[in-house]
């Protein structure tokens, strides 16, 4: 009976550590996306990038931000890298949605939110899909 109690405690602490790493990765993704959006805003204001390309740039920045945060998280979390990456993408989307609510007081999925959600989730899932567990060596 004592062994089962230890396992459940270890499992709970592993889950909590993974959730903390996902939140840290989401924060890193948010900072990366904010800095990249700032660079895009400077490029648009100087005339280097046309205004019509801003939505595509926002989607690319969402993928880049989720990718950077997910890379960090997947390296820190040992189990279920795809779920960890998707979690980072979801955290980034929620951060962007919160910022949109603060600035505009209303937000709608119809105004490009679905594309941003897909970009965040896809950017977060890429490192999770590409991560492989090392093969166990067989004993002879």
Secondary structure, DSSP 8 states (H G I E B T S, - for coil): -HHHHHHHHHHHHHHHHHHHHHHHHHHHHHHHHHHHHHHHHHHHHHTSS-GGGHHHHHHHHHHHHHHHHHHHHHHH--S-HHHHHHHHHHHHHHHHHHHHHHHHS---GGGTHHHHHHHHHHHHHHHHHH----------
